[in-house]
Each structure stands twice: as C-alpha cells, then as structure tokens.
Amino acid sequence: MNKTIEQLIIENEELHFRLSETEETLIAIRNGETDAIMVSGKKGAQVYSISSAETPYRTFVEEMNEGALTLTKDGIIIYCNKKFGKLVNDPIERVIGSSFKHFLALNDQSKFDRLLARLAKKKSDVLIISLTDSLYLKLSFLLLPSYLQGDHCIVIVTDISAIKLVEKQLLELQQLLQKKLDVIQRLRMQLIDKKIDNEVEIADIKKKNKELSREITKHRLIETKLKQILNQKKQQR
C-alpha cells in the first residue's frame, strides 16, 4: 500500500514522540527518579518494579550506627535516618523539614553558617559542634555533585561525647598536675632561698671569725710586748 506524504509525516511525528517518551523514561530510570514502570502487553498494562543496588545502600544508611542527613544549602533537613532522630531525641517526622540550627547550641550556630557558606568552594568539610543538651557531634559534610542536586549536601553525624568527656578529664588532670608542679616549684625556690641565706650567714660567720681571730692575735702580741716590758723593768730594779 502506497502512503501519501501527509501520512508519512504524521507517522514520522508519532515515531519521534514515542522515541522522546522512551528517552525520558530511560533518563528517569538512570537517575533513580522512578521505582517502577508500566508496560502495555497482550495481557494489558503491567507494572514492573525496578530493583537496583540503591536498595541495600538505603537499608545500610537507615540501620547504621551514625546519623545521616541531607541538607539544603540553607541548612534545612530534607532527610535523616533513625540514628539522628535518637541523637536529637526527636521523631523523624518532626526533624525533617526543620532547620539544623534548631538543634545546635547558640555559640555553635555561627560556625555552622560559616561552614555552609564555604562548602560551595571546598566541597567537603568537618565541624565539631555541641547540641543544646551538651551532646558533642562530629559532622562530616559532602556537597552533592551537580547531577545529584548539587545545592544539597549529605552529612554523616558521629557522636563524640565520650571522647569529649575523656578530653575534659585529661584537661582537669593536666590542670591539677600543673597546680602541683607550681607548688613544688615554689617549695624548691624557698629551699634555694633558704640555702642561699644559710650560705650567706655561714660566710658572714666565717668572716667575723677571721676578724675575731685577727683581734685575738693582735691582743696576744700586745700582751707579749707588755710582758717583755715588765720583765725588763723588773731586771732593772
């Protein structure tokens, strides 16, 4: 059957449209934007779920012993796992959609803002912060590449409260040792001063003894001369 030019043009447009739909579907599958596809066949439309390596990774993130977050460039939490909910003692439903700064101590909020500002250039960074209940966390930031929502970042949250407690104990011990060293140093200086005083006193006594010895010698000489004079006078009589 011969087809007219108009029919061929229409058929060509339909083929282009179907090709465009297929390409869009393939792109969505590659980017993980769809979890299932619908296929029309002899038995009608059927839904096929898409299984990929992403599923075990999601399970791993949900069950791991560290907190995991996805933040917008403004610090809004758009995803968190169960561990982070436990760390901040809040249900996930309330955590998602809130600002991460809500959970920070006041003196750490400005540090968090500065990190977000420089993250666009550094791509990754680390921040040690404390929460409002004095829980200390290490935050490891990674900016997502442009093809994976580049204005968002993922954050791995590690509880380092135990490490901070040990650091505090070590600091207190160091301060205590320093105080004891200061006391020992003062005692040592006192002993040195006392020893110096004793040496000065001994030197002074020795000097006085020498002077006294010279005086005694002088007086003995005088006494000897006087005796000689007396003996001479006795002989003259």
C-alpha positions as CSV (number, residue, x, y, z in Angstrom):
1,M,0.0,0.0,0.0
2,N,1.4,3.3,-1.0
3,K,1.3,6.1,1.7
4,T,0.8,9.7,1.0
5,I,3.4,12.3,2.0
6,E,1.0,13.6,4.7
7,Q,0.6,10.1,6.2
8,L,4.4,9.6,6.3
9,I,4.8,13.0,8.0
10,I,2.2,12.1,10.6
11,E,3.8,8.6,11.2
12,N,7.3,10.3,11.5
13,E,6.0,12.7,14.2
14,E,4.4,9.8,16.1
15,L,7.7,7.9,16.0
16,H,9.6,11.0,17.2
17,F,7.1,11.4,20.1
18,R,7.4,7.7,21.1
19,L,11.2,8.0,20.9
20,S,11.2,11.1,23.1
21,E,9.0,9.3,25.7
22,T,11.3,6.3,25.7
23,E,14.4,8.5,26.2
24,E,12.7,10.4,29.1
25,T,11.9,7.0,30.7
26,L,15.4,5.8,30.3
27,I,16.8,9.0,31.8
28,A,14.4,8.8,34.8
29,I,15.5,5.1,35.4
30,R,19.2,6.0,35.2
31,N,18.8,8.9,37.6
32,G,16.8,6.9,40.1
33,E,13.7,9.1,39.7
34,T,11.3,6.2,39.3
35,D,10.8,3.0,41.2
36,A,8.5,1.2,38.7
37,I,7.5,1.3,35.1
38,M,4.2,0.4,33.4
39,V,4.4,-1.8,30.2
40,S,1.4,-2.5,27.9
41,G,1.2,-6.0,26.5
42,K,-1.2,-8.7,25.4
43,K,-2.4,-9.1,29.0
44,G,-2.9,-5.4,29.4
45,A,-0.9,-2.8,31.3
46,Q,1.5,-4.4,33.8
47,V,3.7,-2.6,36.5
48,Y,7.3,-3.7,36.9
49,S,9.3,-2.6,39.9
50,I,12.9,-1.6,39.3
51,S,15.4,-3.3,41.6
52,S,18.9,-1.8,41.8
53,A,21.9,-1.6,44.0
54,E,20.4,1.5,45.6
55,T,18.1,-0.5,47.9
56,P,20.8,-2.2,50.0
57,Y,22.5,1.2,50.4
58,R,19.3,2.8,51.6
59,T,18.9,-0.1,54.2
60,F,22.5,0.4,55.3
61,V,22.1,4.1,55.8
62,E,18.8,3.6,57.8
63,E,20.4,1.0,60.1
64,M,23.9,2.3,60.5
65,N,25.2,3.4,63.9
66,E,25.9,7.0,62.8
67,G,23.5,9.8,62.0
68,A,22.9,10.6,58.3
69,L,21.3,13.8,56.9
70,T,20.6,15.5,53.7
71,L,20.6,19.3,54.0
72,T,19.6,22.1,51.6
73,K,22.0,25.0,51.1
74,D,20.1,26.9,53.8
75,G,20.6,24.1,56.3
76,I,17.0,22.7,56.2
77,I,16.9,18.9,56.9
78,I,15.1,17.1,54.0
79,Y,16.2,13.6,55.1
80,C,17.5,11.9,58.3
81,N,17.9,8.4,59.4
82,K,16.7,6.8,62.6
83,K,20.0,7.2,64.4
84,F,20.0,11.0,64.1
85,G,16.4,11.1,65.4
86,K,17.7,9.2,68.5
87,L,20.7,11.6,68.9
88,V,18.4,14.7,69.0
89,N,15.7,12.8,70.8
90,D,13.0,13.8,68.3
91,P,10.8,11.8,66.0
92,I,12.0,11.8,62.3
93,E,8.7,13.4,61.3
94,R,9.5,16.5,63.3
95,V,13.2,16.6,62.4
96,I,12.6,16.5,58.6
97,G,11.7,20.0,57.4
98,S,13.3,21.8,60.4
99,S,16.5,23.8,60.4
100,F,19.6,22.0,61.6
101,K,20.5,25.1,63.6
102,H,17.4,24.4,65.7
103,F,19.4,21.6,67.4
104,L,22.7,23.5,67.9
105,A,23.9,25.3,70.9
106,L,23.8,29.1,70.4
107,N,27.6,29.6,70.3
108,D,27.9,27.0,67.5
109,Q,25.2,28.3,65.1
110,S,27.5,30.9,63.6
111,K,30.2,28.3,63.0
112,F,27.6,26.2,61.1
113,D,26.6,29.2,58.9
114,R,30.2,29.8,58.0
115,L,30.7,26.2,57.0
116,L,27.7,26.2,54.8
117,A,28.9,29.4,53.1
118,R,32.3,28.0,52.3
119,L,31.1,24.5,51.4
120,A,30.3,25.6,47.8
121,K,34.1,26.0,47.2
122,K,35.5,23.3,49.5
123,K,33.0,20.6,48.5
124,S,33.7,18.8,51.8
125,D,34.4,19.9,55.4
126,V,34.3,18.7,59.0
127,L,32.8,20.5,62.0
128,I,32.7,19.7,65.8
129,I,29.6,21.1,67.4
130,S,27.5,20.7,70.5
131,L,23.8,20.3,70.7
132,T,21.5,22.1,73.1
133,D,21.7,19.2,75.6
134,S,25.6,19.3,75.6
135,L,25.9,16.3,73.2
136,Y,29.0,16.7,71.1
137,L,28.9,15.7,67.4
138,K,31.4,15.5,64.6
139,L,29.8,16.5,61.3
140,S,31.3,15.4,58.0
141,F,29.9,17.4,55.1
142,L,29.9,16.5,51.4
143,L,28.4,18.7,48.7
144,L,26.5,16.6,46.2
145,P,27.6,16.8,42.5
146,S,25.5,18.9,40.1
147,Y,23.8,15.9,38.6
148,L,22.6,14.8,42.1
149,Q,21.0,18.0,43.3
150,G,24.3,20.0,43.7
151,D,22.8,22.6,46.0
152,H,22.2,19.9,48.7
153,C,24.8,18.2,50.9
154,I,25.0,15.0,52.8
155,V,26.2,14.9,56.4
156,I,27.5,12.0,58.5
157,V,27.0,12.6,62.2
158,T,29.2,10.9,64.7
159,D,28.6,11.1,68.5
160,I,31.9,12.0,70.1
161,S,30.6,12.8,73.5
162,A,32.6,10.0,75.1
163,I,35.8,11.4,73.5
164,K,35.0,14.9,74.7
165,L,34.4,13.6,78.3
166,V,37.8,12.0,78.2
167,E,39.4,15.2,76.9
168,K,37.7,17.1,79.7
169,Q,39.0,14.6,82.3
170,L,42.5,14.8,80.8
171,L,42.3,18.6,80.9
172,E,41.3,18.6,84.5
173,L,44.1,16.2,85.4
174,Q,46.6,18.4,83.5
175,Q,45.4,21.4,85.4
176,L,45.7,19.5,88.7
177,L,49.2,18.4,87.8
178,Q,50.2,21.9,86.9
179,K,49.0,23.2,90.3
180,K,51.1,20.5,92.0
181,L,54.1,21.4,89.8
182,D,53.6,25.1,90.8
183,V,53.6,24.1,94.5
184,I,56.7,22.0,94.1
185,Q,58.4,24.9,92.2
186,R,57.5,27.3,95.0
187,L,58.9,24.9,97.6
188,R,62.0,24.4,95.6
189,M,62.6,28.2,95.3
190,Q,62.0,28.5,99.0
191,L,64.6,25.8,99.7
192,I,67.0,27.5,97.3
193,D,66.5,30.9,99.0
194,K,66.9,29.3,102.4
195,K,70.1,27.6,101.3
196,I,71.4,30.9,99.9
197,D,70.5,32.6,103.2
198,N,72.3,29.9,105.1
199,E,75.4,30.2,102.9
200,V,75.4,33.9,103.3
201,E,75.0,33.5,107.1
202,I,77.8,31.0,107.2
203,A,80.1,33.2,105.1
204,D,79.3,36.1,107.4
205,I,80.2,34.0,110.5
206,K,83.4,32.9,108.8
207,K,84.3,36.5,108.1
208,K,83.6,37.5,111.7
209,N,85.6,34.6,113.0
210,K,88.6,35.7,110.9
211,E,88.2,39.2,112.2
212,L,87.9,37.9,115.7
213,S,91.0,35.7,115.2
214,R,93.0,38.7,114.0
215,E,91.9,40.7,117.0
216,I,92.9,37.9,119.3
217,T,96.3,37.6,117.6
218,K,96.8,41.4,117.9
219,H,95.9,41.4,121.6
220,R,98.3,38.5,122.2
221,L,101.1,40.4,120.6
222,I,100.4,43.4,122.7
223,E,100.2,41.2,125.8
224,T,103.6,39.6,124.9
225,K,105.2,43.0,124.5
226,L,103.8,44.2,127.8
227,K,105.2,41.2,129.5
228,Q,108.5,41.8,127.9
229,I,108.5,45.4,129.1
230,L,107.5,44.3,132.6
231,N,110.3,41.8,132.7
232,Q,112.8,44.4,131.6
233,K,111.7,46.8,134.4
234,K,112.0,44.0,136.9
235,Q,115.5,43.3,135.9
236,Q,116.4,46.9,136.1
237,R,115.3,47.1,139.7
